[in-house]
Structures are given as structure tokens and as C-alpha cells.
Amino acid sequence: MSPGTASADLRAAFHRLHESGCFVIPNPWDPGSARWLERLGFKALATTSSGFAWSRGRADHHVTLAAMLEHLRQIVGGVGVPVSADLGAGFAIEPTAVAANVAAAAATGIAGLSIEDGSGDADHPLFDFALSVERVRAARRAIDDGGTGLLLTARSEGFIVGRPDLRETTRRLTAYAEAGADCLYAPGLKSKPEIASAVDAVAPRPVNVLVGSGFTTVSELAALGVRRISVGGALARAAWGGFLEAAREIAERGLFTSLDRALPFDTINRTFEAD
């Protein structure tokens, strides 16, 4: 099977995952974490912009497009399941530039990608409504014109950028669905009424819910009609937490007891020797 055929098959499989039921799409931050998640049986993976940026010693949204594209190629090349790319705000403001960057990302072999409406401007943290819709429409055109069949997820960031307005969030999600988004996503929704409102607003389009703490379960979200669950940078944060706990114990107390909880060398090494 040629790489192009493999990509087409993975993209078709990714679309099928969104057609019924509820699945978890965890977020690796490097090829090693991606391979381990695949071995655990997850059917698809999604990159995390924050987890990747931290692995490069940078803050979220402070890596270049070129670095992100290479990261996507590495993740896709290391696993045999569909990969969806967290493309942030598309590394651009204007719709035409977003479209060009979506096309570049599609060439890495990903099965889907997300575009968000967060502007990065503290005073105006969301792009204007009309511009946001046109950015999604441009991403849709780029996917259709390229014939790649990528699954497009559109994100509305209000609840995580200081604009927790459910009415505005659902208005945006509905408009993004009409503009061609296949999946809708509003990170920061946590209460059952908020989540149910988003699901109902865009039905029958699938909704992704972000889970970064123990506030819910897969079964609870499935019962609300959620189709997809991601964890964003939470797995990366968990890894950093274990690392810092051990490092601080050494630096501050001269002790090494935290290392007793580390995975055995052979367990990790054998996992990757099989590749």
C-alpha cells in the first residue's frame, strides 16, 4: 500500500470514528508518547500545541509553522492510527493565509486538524465573529480544493480566554458548522448544561469536549451526546508533574525516593525496541 493510500484509509477511518458512539482521542507531544498511546489501543491521536511547545522549551503558540509541520510529520510517521493536528489559530489571521497553512499541514499526512478563534490579544481575545467564520470557511475550501478529505474541527475559545459566554459560544459553533466544520469544539465547557447546549446547538455534527481534570467520565459525556473527548496538554502536564516532583526532591532535599515510582528501564526500552 502506498503512503497516499494509507493516508486516505486513515482519513476515512477517522471520519467513521465520528459517526456514532463516543471515543477518546488523547494528545501526545512527541513520537514516543504517540507510540505508547497507540499501543494502549487508542484508535486516533491528536497533537497538542502546548505539549509540543513545552517540549521545545517554549510557551504555547510560540513555535514556528515550520517547526509545527515537522512535528506533525514525525507524529504521523511514527504511528499507524489517524492523527489530528492542533493547528492553533492557523498560524495566521487572514483567511487566505489560514487556507495556505491548512494546505501545508494536509501534506504532512494528518487525518484532520483544528482551527481556533482565539486571537492571542488580551484586550480582544477572540477574532471578530465574521472574520472567525470566514477563517473556518477558508480552511474548508483548502481541504476541499486539495481533495485530502481531512476532518475539520472548529474551536471557539471563549471559555478559556476570559469570555465564558455560552450564548456567544454556541452562536459561533453553529456558524462554524454552517461554514463547513465537521466537528465542533469549545474547550472549557465543564457543566452538563453547558456541554448539552453545545451538543444540541450543532446536532447532528459531532462535538469534542476537553477534559483536563477528573470532573467527568467517558460514560457521562457519552450520555450527553458527546462524540469525541480530548485531553489537550493534560498528559504532558502529568508527565511534567512527575518529572518536577523528582527533580525538586533531588535539588531541595538531596533525596531520590521519587525515582522509585519511575517506570522500569526495561519496560520502556522493550516497548520501543519492538518498533
C-alpha positions in Angstrom: 0.0 0.0 0.0 1.4 3.4 -1.0 1.7 6.2 1.6 -1.0 8.1 -0.2 -3.4 5.2 0.0 -2.5 4.7 3.7 -3.3 8.3 4.4 -6.6 8.1 2.6 -7.6 5.0 4.5 -6.7 6.6 7.9 -8.7 9.7 7.0 -11.7 7.6 6.1 -11.3 5.7 9.4 -11.1 9.0 11.3 -14.4 10.1 9.8 -16.0 6.8 10.7 -15.0 7.3 14.3 -17.1 10.5 14.4 -20.3 8.9 13.0 -21.5 7.2 16.2 -20.6 6.4 19.8 -18.0 8.3 21.8 -14.2 7.9 21.7 -11.2 9.4 23.4 -8.6 11.0 21.3 -5.6 11.5 23.6 -2.9 14.1 22.9 0.8 13.0 22.6 3.5 15.6 22.5 6.3 13.6 20.8 6.8 10.4 18.8 7.5 8.3 21.9 4.3 9.3 23.7 2.4 8.9 20.4 3.6 5.3 20.0 2.8 4.4 23.6 -0.8 5.7 23.3 -1.2 3.7 20.1 0.0 0.6 21.9 -2.6 1.3 24.6 -5.3 0.8 22.0 -6.5 4.3 21.2 -8.0 4.5 17.7 -6.8 8.0 16.9 -4.5 10.7 18.3 -4.4 14.5 18.3 -1.4 16.7 18.7 -1.3 19.3 21.5 0.2 22.7 20.7 1.0 23.3 24.3 2.6 19.9 24.9 4.8 20.3 21.8 5.8 23.9 22.7 6.8 22.9 26.2 8.9 20.0 24.8 10.8 22.7 22.8 11.2 24.9 25.9 8.7 27.4 24.6 5.3 28.7 25.7 2.2 27.6 23.9 1.7 29.3 20.5 5.4 30.3 20.4 6.7 27.8 17.9 7.0 28.4 14.1 4.8 26.9 11.4 7.9 25.1 10.0 8.6 23.5 13.4 4.9 22.5 13.8 4.8 20.9 10.3 7.9 18.9 11.0 6.4 17.8 14.4 3.3 16.6 12.5 5.4 14.6 10.1 7.2 13.0 13.0 4.0 12.0 14.8 2.2 10.8 11.7 5.3 8.8 10.6 5.6 7.1 14.0 2.1 5.6 14.3 -0.4 3.7 12.3 -3.6 5.4 13.5 -5.2 8.7 12.3 -3.6 11.9 13.7 -5.5 15.2 14.0 -3.4 18.3 14.2 -3.8 21.1 16.7 -3.0 23.9 14.3 -3.9 26.6 16.8 -5.2 29.7 15.1 -3.8 28.5 11.8 -0.6 30.5 12.2 -2.3 33.4 10.5 -5.1 35.9 10.8 -6.3 36.5 7.3 -8.4 33.7 5.8 -6.3 33.3 2.7 -3.2 32.7 4.8 -5.1 30.2 7.0 -6.1 28.3 3.9 -2.4 28.2 2.7 -1.3 26.8 6.1 -4.1 24.3 6.2 -2.9 23.0 2.8 0.6 22.8 4.1 -0.5 20.8 7.1 -2.5 18.5 5.0 0.6 17.5 3.1 2.1 16.0 6.3 -0.3 13.0 6.2 -2.6 14.1 9.0 -6.2 12.9 9.1 -7.7 16.1 10.5 -7.0 19.4 12.0 -8.5 22.1 14.2 -8.6 25.8 13.8 -9.4 28.1 16.7 -10.8 31.6 17.0 -8.5 32.8 19.8 -6.6 35.9 18.7 -3.9 36.0 21.3 -4.8 39.6 22.0 -5.6 40.1 25.7 -7.9 43.0 25.0 -9.8 41.3 22.2 -9.1 37.6 22.9 -11.5 36.3 20.1 -11.3 37.2 16.5 -14.4 39.1 15.3 -17.4 36.9 14.6 -17.4 37.5 10.8 -13.7 37.0 10.5 -13.8 33.9 12.5 -16.5 32.3 10.3 -14.6 33.3 7.2 -11.4 31.6 8.6 -13.3 28.4 9.0 -14.8 28.7 5.5 -11.3 29.3 4.1 -10.0 26.1 5.9 -12.9 24.2 4.4 -12.1 25.4 0.9 -8.5 24.5 1.3 -9.4 21.0 2.3 -11.9 20.6 -0.5 -9.7 22.1 -3.2 -6.9 19.8 -2.1 -9.1 16.7 -2.2 -7.5 15.5 1.0 -10.7 14.6 2.9 -9.3 16.0 6.2 -11.8 16.2 9.0 -12.1 19.9 10.0 -12.6 20.8 13.7 -13.5 24.4 14.5 -12.9 25.6 18.0 -14.4 28.5 19.9 -12.0 29.6 22.7 -14.3 31.9 24.8 -14.4 29.8 27.9 -10.6 29.6 28.2 -9.7 33.2 27.2 -11.9 35.0 29.7 -15.1 35.3 27.6 -17.2 32.5 29.1 -20.4 33.4 27.3 -22.4 30.3 26.5 -24.8 32.0 24.1 -21.9 33.5 22.1 -20.0 30.3 22.1 -23.0 28.3 20.8 -23.6 31.0 18.2 -20.0 30.6 17.0 -20.1 26.9 17.0 -23.3 26.9 14.9 -21.9 29.3 12.4 -18.7 27.3 12.1 -20.8 24.2 11.4 -22.6 26.1 8.7 -19.2 27.2 7.3 -18.1 23.6 6.8 -16.6 22.4 10.1 -17.1 18.6 10.5 -16.6 18.7 14.3 -17.2 21.4 16.8 -15.1 22.1 20.0 -15.4 24.6 22.8 -12.6 24.0 25.3 -13.5 25.0 28.9 -17.1 23.7 28.9 -17.5 21.6 32.1 -21.0 21.6 33.4 -23.6 19.2 32.0 -26.0 22.0 30.9 -23.1 23.8 29.0 -22.0 20.7 27.3 -25.5 19.6 26.4 -26.2 23.0 25.0 -23.3 22.8 22.6 -24.2 19.3 21.5 -27.8 20.3 20.9 -26.8 23.5 19.0 -24.8 21.8 16.3 -26.5 18.4 16.1 -26.0 16.1 14.3 -22.4 17.3 13.9 -20.1 15.7 16.5 -18.8 17.7 19.4 -15.4 17.4 21.1 -15.1 18.0 24.8 -11.8 18.8 26.5 -11.1 17.0 29.8 -8.1 18.2 31.7 -9.1 17.0 35.2 -11.3 14.5 36.9 -14.6 16.5 36.6 -16.3 13.9 34.4 -16.1 10.4 32.9 -16.3 8.9 29.4 -19.7 7.4 30.2 -21.1 10.7 31.5 -20.0 12.6 28.4 -21.3 9.8 26.1 -24.7 10.1 27.8 -24.8 13.8 26.9 -24.2 13.0 23.3 -20.5 13.9 23.1 -18.9 12.1 20.3 -15.2 12.9 21.0 -13.1 13.5 24.1 -9.6 15.0 24.1 -7.2 15.9 26.9 -5.2 18.7 25.4 -1.9 19.3 27.2 -3.1 17.4 30.3 -1.0 14.2 29.7 2.0 16.5 29.0 1.3 18.3 32.3 1.1 15.0 34.1 4.5 14.0 32.7 6.0 17.3 33.7 4.5 16.9 37.2 6.2 13.6 37.8 9.5 15.0 36.4 9.4 18.1 38.5 8.5 16.2 41.7 11.5 14.0 41.4 13.8 16.8 40.3 12.8 19.1 43.1 13.3 16.4 45.7 16.9 16.0 44.5 17.5 19.7 44.3 15.9 20.8 47.5 16.3 17.7 49.8 19.1 15.6 48.3 16.8 12.6 48.2 15.9 10.2 45.4 12.8 8.5 46.6 10.6 9.8 43.9 12.6 7.9 41.4 11.3 4.7 42.9 8.0 5.4 41.2 9.5 5.7 37.7 8.8 3.1 35.1 11.5 0.4 34.9 14.1 1.0 32.2 13.4 -2.4 30.6 9.7 -1.7 30.4 10.3 1.4 28.4 13.1 0.1 26.3 11.3 -3.1 25.3 8.3 -1.0 24.2 10.4 0.9 21.7 12.7 -2.0 20.7 9.6 -3.6 19.1 9.4 -0.7 16.5 
